[in-house]
Amino acid sequence: MISDKEISTEDIFVLYGTESSGLYMSEILNQLGCKIYAYVDSSESKQGDVFLGKTIYSPKGIYNLKNNYTKILIASSAQQEISEILTNIGFKKRIDYIILPI
């Protein structure tokens, strides 16, 4: 369960995932009036491309841009693997990134 202390419309989000879950979560965030800064994908072939008008970064690449956003939302079914990737880079679960109940 996600609490209102973890995410708010004041946050600027990065979505990790550019498949159907990322698309769906983007639509929800847009309907709520939330701002999406960028996307992250583990697939090197997608990194540097544009998804829904925003750049797709690598996990390490987005770490260097931490001043531009407030939260990463994992919008993917590969939640455990992505959580491990983000933790290994230096992000903190429930502080820097949120695993969405999908």
C-alpha positions in Angstrom: 0.0 0.0 0.0 1.3 3.5 -0.9 0.6 6.2 1.6 0.1 9.9 0.8 3.4 10.6 2.6 5.2 8.6 -0.1 3.9 10.3 -3.2 2.0 13.5 -3.9 1.1 15.8 -6.7 4.0 18.0 -5.5 6.5 15.3 -6.5 8.3 15.2 -9.9 8.4 11.6 -11.0 10.7 9.3 -13.0 8.9 6.2 -14.1 11.0 3.0 -14.3 9.4 1.0 -17.1 8.4 1.8 -20.7 6.0 -1.0 -21.4 2.3 -1.2 -20.8 2.7 -0.6 -17.0 4.7 2.5 -17.6 2.1 3.7 -20.1 -0.8 3.0 -17.8 1.0 4.7 -14.8 1.8 7.7 -17.0 -1.8 8.2 -17.9 -2.8 8.0 -14.2 -0.2 10.5 -13.1 -1.2 12.9 -15.9 -4.8 12.6 -14.9 -3.8 13.5 -11.3 -1.9 16.5 -12.5 1.5 15.1 -11.6 4.7 15.9 -13.5 6.8 13.2 -15.1 10.5 14.2 -15.6 11.7 11.2 -17.4 11.7 7.4 -17.8 14.2 4.7 -17.0 14.6 1.3 -18.7 17.2 -1.4 -18.1 17.2 -2.2 -21.9 20.2 -0.5 -23.4 18.4 -0.4 -26.8 15.7 1.9 -25.3 18.1 4.3 -23.4 18.4 7.6 -25.1 15.1 7.2 -27.0 12.0 9.2 -26.2 8.8 7.7 -24.6 5.7 9.8 -24.3 7.8 12.9 -25.0 10.4 12.3 -22.3 13.9 10.9 -22.4 14.6 7.3 -21.4 17.7 7.0 -19.2 19.7 4.2 -17.8 19.5 3.5 -14.1 22.9 4.9 -13.5 22.2 7.9 -15.8 19.1 8.9 -13.8 21.1 8.8 -10.5 23.2 11.7 -11.8 20.1 13.8 -12.3 18.7 13.4 -8.8 18.2 17.2 -8.4 15.6 17.2 -11.2 13.0 14.9 -9.7 11.8 13.8 -6.3 10.7 10.1 -6.7 11.2 7.1 -8.9 8.1 4.9 -9.4 8.7 1.3 -10.5 6.0 0.7 -13.1 7.1 -2.8 -14.2 6.3 -6.4 -13.3 10.1 -6.9 -12.7 9.8 -5.1 -9.4 12.3 -7.1 -7.4 15.0 -7.0 -10.0 14.6 -3.2 -10.5 14.6 -2.7 -6.8 17.9 -4.5 -6.5 19.4 -2.4 -9.4 18.3 0.9 -7.8 19.5 -0.1 -4.3 22.9 -1.2 -5.8 23.3 2.2 -7.4 22.6 4.0 -4.1 18.9 4.8 -4.1 16.8 4.1 -1.0 13.6 2.1 -1.1 10.5 4.1 0.1 12.6 7.3 0.1 14.0 7.6 -3.4 11.9 5.0 -5.1 8.5 3.4 -4.7 7.4 -0.1 -5.8 3.8 0.3 -7.2 1.3 -2.5 -6.4 0.7 -3.7 -10.0 
